[in-house]
Amino acid sequence: MAADELERYPHGISREWEDDRRIVIISTQGDMSQAAIDVWANLVIRTVQEWPHTEPVYILHDLSSRNQGFTPYSRKRAEDTYRAVQPDQMVYIAVVLRDGFINNLISVFLRRRKGARQNIREQVFTSRFTALDWLRGVRQTQITSINSN
């Protein structure tokens, strides 16, 4: 899978654009320092804020690094990223996690959030390819729906 564009940030964080910048992939290498978490959260917030508000956001979080963790601070900053989403903006989020304890922990966090905001849809995957396929499928469904109206 060749990215349309790859941007690198401190602490092993990157942002890739796919499908002519219609899907964004934000990846981490699992650095759980507060500085790294801040880089990740601020990048997510900036990405959502810069997205055209008339278009749905399609974002893939690749948190599959074996070093990935989930701390009270990362939970707080994750909540900050959700608050950055405008109430009238649809956001589709695919989260890629490794199988194991962190997957279970983050999945519990996401399940507790489920339904908190009707304009945010999330799905957890253990494969980046499957996650990207899901986002592409959701996007295609949205395009088909718009074109049929």
Secondary structure, 3 states (H helix, E strand, C coil): CCCCEEEEEHHHEEEEEECCCCEEEEECCCCCCHHHHHHHHHHHHHHHHHCCCCCCEEEEEEECCCCCCCCHHHHHHHHHHHHCCCCCCCEEEEEEECCCHHHHHHHHHHHHHCCCCCCEEEEEECCHHHHHHHHHHHHHHHHHHHHHC
